[in-house]
């Protein structure tokens, strides 16, 4: 099958750590809102749990405690299997003791039509880079500080 036959938006990978193994799913409503709006589609999700100094346990969605599974299940469109347990073990190698890591793949469905249009025009994306939120927040704060200093000069 050629890649032109598959219409998919760009995919982002997130690795989120939660110290203390107290992950209870507080992030789910924000993710659900994006899914419901058609902004993203969760296409894969795995969890790494490290209790004390024991080896990391890899958990799939259905292996989570039932109350967390029930909250996550409607958020995940399909589990594609693009991430493997070996990927999780590699990515969580430095996970602190008594911590949980959620690893998610999000398709940016909002960008699917744009990608299709670029391909239809025989165009190619030659560069795409996501700038992490903390970096943008720091740049905005620095810019504000420079403007404030300039106004007081």
C-alpha positions, -999 to +999 in steps of 0.1 A: +000+000+000+014+034-009+015+061+017-006+083-005-035+060+001-035+067+038-048+101+050-034+108+084-023+140+102+010+145+118+015+124+150+030+137+182+046+115+209+042+124+245+059+108+275+044+121+307+058+112+341+039+112+374+060+109+405+047+089+434+027+064+414-004+084+420-016+086+385-054+088+387-063+101+353-067+139+360-055+147+325-082+127+308-109+154+306-085+178+288-076+150+263-112+140+259-121+176+250-096+176+222-108+142+210-144+153+211-136+185+191-118+165+164-085+182+171-066+150+180-071+112+179-052+091+205-038+062+184-016+045+209-011+045+247+010+025+270+021+029+306+053+023+325+051+018+363+082+015+385+076+005+421+106+011+443+138-001+426+120-029+408+121-032+370+096-012+350+063-029+344+047-021+310+009-019+311-016-017+283-048+003+287-069-027+297-044-036+324-050-003+343-072-003+374-108-004+363-117+031+374-088+046+353-095+023+323-132+033+323-121+070+320-094+064+293-113+039+272-136+064+254-106+087+247-086+061+228-099+057+192-078+026+184-046+011+197-024+009+166+005-010+182+030+015+168+046+016+203+059-017+217+066-028+252+103-027+242+099+010+232+083+017+266+111+000+285+137+019+265+120+053+270+114+047+307+149+034+315+156+065+337+121+065+354+125+074+390+115+049+416+078+050+425+068+068+394+044+062+365+049+072+329+022+075+303+033+072+267+008+085+241+007+089+203-017+116+192-027+121+155-033+158+149-065+153+130-069+190+125-039+189+101-051+160+080-069+181+054-040+205+051-017+175+046-040+161+019-041+195+002-003+197+002+000+163-013-027+170-039-007+201-049+024+179-053+039+198-023+061+184+004+067+194+040+104+200+042+105+209+079+082+207+108+092+212+144+071+214+175+084+240+200+077+227+235+053+247+257+079+256+284+102+270+257+074+292+243+064+303+278+100+313+286+103+332+253+071+351+259+082+360+295+116+372+282+100+392+255+076+408+280+106+417+303+125+433+274+094+453+264+090+464+300+126+474+303+124+493+270+093+512+281+110+523+313+142+535+296 
